[in-house]
């Protein structure tokens, strides 16, 4: 197992290198740069713009800029400086990345905390009104775009006042005690987490239902029933564990999808996460901040896939990575 993890970590290096190169090339293909926008301000002289161009290294060819960027990242763990914010990229992204992980983590709890039990319930009650109702709800929810769902919930919050319409904290957040601050963040988190979590929930519930139905038709399950075991024991101790294997495989992809899916929701609900920072950086052509945000999001997806593989080996003793 240790060798497998080490091999996967080493494979991450060329993958991140390729992602950074493609991102850098795409940014170079965009017309203009950050200083072109500053040049439109008549209050900033041409000499100042030129001095900043030299300072940021934008006067050099793109491949020289990329080599310098890689050298700073590898040797000094320096992701550059944000042009617009005049702060190190890692410092700008740290708070936003933590907020995105909070949103993605809450959405993951909603997705997996509901998808597995509802999928099991639909499989056990196959063709019943429970199964048909859950199928109808999942199909309807799958047909609703994430943006539309977020806007509908935002409109509901604005009209009812039950939930905040944006942000992560209230104005009196600093005056609250520890429990009050936690509940305040949770109140602001509810709607964004629901939007991000319920979108993959419908498909994961259907996949859990289909996986369990396939396992319930296998011979060893029939044998367990013939031995006189109760249906609850047959499902929980014999069928469910094997039915979870495909779901564990999907866990890594879902984690990455939750992080990337939260970007749009962060913009709509004004959640101060990586999505809003990335959008502002793209609009301002803040290239090093965009590079750092893309690499962070890619790293989450890679780590999610690795965690899924390790969990699969733990859940299924037949799988070995040695």
N, C-alpha and C positions, 0 to 999 in steps of 0.2 A: 504493500500500500504506500509506503514512504517513497519508494522508487517511482511509482505512478504519479504521486503528487508532485515530486520534483520534476518529472518529465513534462507534466502539464504546465507547471510554472515556467519552465524554460521555453515551451512552445508559445507562451504568452508574449515573450519578448519580440519575436519577428511579427506577430500579429499586431501588437500595438505600434510597432514601427510602420507597418503598412497603413494602418488607420491614420497615423499622424501625417504620413506623406500625402495620402489622398486628400485629407482635410486641408493641408497647407497648399496643395495645388489648386483646390477649388477656391480657396480664399484669394490666391493670386490671380485666378481667372476673372474674379469680380472686378468691375471697372472702378478705378480710383482706390483710395485708401483712407485711413482715419484723418490724415493731415489734409487731404483734399477738402473734407468737410470743414475743417478749421480755417482753411484759406478763404472760405466764403465770408468769414467774419471780417469786416473792414477794420476792426479794432486790433487785429493781430497782424503784425508786419510780416513781410516776406522773409526777412532775415530770421525772425523767430521761428517761422515754419521750417526754414532750411536747417536751422540749428537743431530743431526737434527731429527732423528727418535723419540727420546724422546720428543723433543720440539714440534713436530707436533702431538704427541700422537699416532704415527703409531706402537708403540711397544705394544699397548694394544689390547685386543680382539675387533672384529668389533662392537659388541653390546655395549661395553663400549664407543667406539668412537662415535657411533650414539647417545647414551644418552647424552653425553657431548655436541655434536653438537646441539641437540634439546634444551638442557638447555640454551645454549648461544643464540640461535635464539629467544626463547620465553622470556627469562628474560632480555637479553641485546640487542636484535635485532642485534646480531653479527653473520654474516654468515661465519666466519672463515677468514683465511688468505690464499691468493694464494701462493702455494709453489714456483712456478716459478717466479712470479713477486714481491714477498715479499711486497704485498700491501693487505689491506682489500678487501675481495671479493666484497662487495657492492660498493667500490670505483672503482674497475676495471670494474664492470658491468654497472655502471651508464651511462658513455658516450656511450658505445656500445649499451645499451638498448635504449637510446634516438635516436641514429642513426637508429636503427632497426624500431622504431616507426615512424620516418620520412619516411623511405622507405615504410613501411606498410601503413601509412596514405596516401601517394601519390598514391600507388597502389589501395587503397580502393576508392579514388576519381575517378580513371580511371575505375575501375570495375563498381561501382554503377552509376557513372555519365554517362556512356555509355550503361550499360545493361538495365536500365529501359526505357529510351526513344527509344532505338533500339528495345527492346522487344515489346513496345506499337506500334511502327511503323509496325513491322512485323505482329502483330495481326490485326491491323486495315486494313492493305493491304494484308490480307490472300490470298495465292495462286497467288499473283501478282509477277512480276519480282523482286520487292524489297524484298518480303518475301523469294523467292527462293535464291536470292543472299546472303542475310543475313544467311540463313540456310546453304548454301554451305560454306561460310566463317567460320561460327561457327564450323561446322563439321571438316573442314580442320584444324582449330586451335586446336580443342580438340585432334586431333591425333598427334600433335607435342609435344614431351616431353619437360618439362621445361628446362632441361639441354641443349637440342639441340637448343631450341629457344635462350637461353642466349649465347651459343657459336656462333650461326649464327649472332646475332646482334653485338657481340664482334668482329667478323671477319669483318663485315661491317664497324664498327667504325675504325678499324685498317687500312682498305684499303682506306676509303674515308677521314678520318680525321675530319668528321663532329662532332663527339662526342669523349669525352675522353675514353680511353680504360680501365680505372680503377681509383680507389680512390674516394675521396669525395671532394677534393679541389685541386686547381692548386698550383704550386710552389709559385706564386706571390699573393696568397690569402690575406696575411696580408697587402699587399700594396694597396689593393683595398678599395674603400669606401663601405658604408653599402649596397647600391643597387648593386654594383659590386660583393660583396661577396655573396649576395643572388642569383644573376644570375649565378654565378660560381657554387654554390652548386646545383642549379636547372639544369644546364647543365650536371653535373656529375650524377644527379639523374634520368635523362630522360630515359635512356636505362634500368637500373635495375627496375625502376617503371613500365615500359612497360611490361617487361617480367613477373613480379610478378602479375600485374593487368590484363593482357590479358588472362592468363590461366583460371581463374574463370569467366572472362567476358563472354566467349562463352556459358558456361552452365547456368549462371544466365540470360542471354538474352533469351535462349530457355525456361527457367522456367517462366520468365515474360510473354512471348508470350502465353504459355499454360495456365497460370493462368488467364490472361485477356480474352482469348477465352472462358474459362469455365464460367466466370462471364457474358460475353456478351450474353450467351445463357439462362440466368436465366429470370424468369417471370417479376421481377420488372424492368429489363432493357427494356424488350418488352413493358411494361406499360409506361415507360418514353418516349419511342419512339412514342407510340400511342397518347400521350398527345401533340405531335407536337414539342417536344424539339429537338434542333439541335443535330447532331451527336457528335459535339465537347462537348456540355454540358453533353450529356449522358455518354460519355467516361470519361471526367475529373471529373465530380461531382458525378456520380453514380457508374460507374463500376471500375474506377481506384483505388479508396480507398480500396475497398474490395479485389481487385486483388493484392494489395500490402501486404496483411497480410502474405501469405506464404513467400514472399521475406524478410519481416522484421524478420521472424523466422530464416531464413537462414543467416541473417546478422551476428549474433554472431559466427556461425561456420565459416563464410567467414573471419571474422576478425582474428580468431585463425589460419586459414589456410594461411592467408597472412603473418602472423608473422613467422610461421614455414616454409612456402614456400620461404620466403626471405632468409633463412639460406643458401640455395644452391647458390642463386644469389649473395649473399654477397661474397661468396668465389670466384666465377668466376669473378666478377667485382671488387674484392678487396675493397668492401665497408666495412668500419670499424664498423661493427655492432656486434650484439650478436652472429651471426652465426660463424663468424671468430674466435671470442673469445672462443666459445664453442668447435670448432674443434681443436684449439691449445691446449685447456685444456684437451680434450680427448686424444690427441696424447701424451701429457706430463703426463697423469694420474694425473692431478691436481684436486683431487677429490672434494675439497670444492668449487672450481670455477665451476666445472661441476654441482654440486648440486645447486648452486645459479642460474646458467643460466637456468637449467631445471625448477626450481620453478618459475622464472620470466616468462618464456614462458607459463607455465601452468596457472599462475595467469591472464595473458592476455586473454587466452581462456575462463576462468571462468567469468571474467568481461564482455567479449563480449557477452556471453550467457545471463547474467543478464541484460545488456543494451538492448539486443534484446527483452527480455520479457517485459521490461518497455516500450519500444517504441511500442510494440504490443498493450499494454493496452491503450496507448495514441491514437494510430491510430484507434482502434476498441472500441467504447464505450460499446459494449456488453461484453467485457472481464473485469473482476474485480478480484483483488487478495486480497480483504479484507476478 
